[in-house]
Amino acid sequence: MDLQSYQIEFIGYCAAFLTTIAFLPQAIQSWRTRDLSGISLGMYSLFTVGVGLWLIYGLIIEKWPLILANALTFALALSILLLKLRGGRPK
């Protein structure tokens, strides 16, 4: 792999890290409070399916930044979606 390829891969890993880590505050707040009243079921359903498809795409093209970021984001988004489906509301 040449220097340009490493730079491109580095950009992918940075983007993957930032977009994935952005979900942690929402996930932590959702798990702690169980208040998902401000979360749209339709939006989170579509988003979770979309992230799942990005994960599949990453696996098919064998690009680790896509695989790692979307596997973690899918797990976080799915956990929030499941809380919402279970009727998460304030304590």
Secondary structure, DSSP 8 states (H G I E B T S, - for coil): --HHHHHHHHHHHHHHHHHHHTTHHHHHHHHHH---TTS-HHHHHHHHHHHHHHHHHHHHHT-HHHHHHHHHHHHHHHHHHHHHHTT----
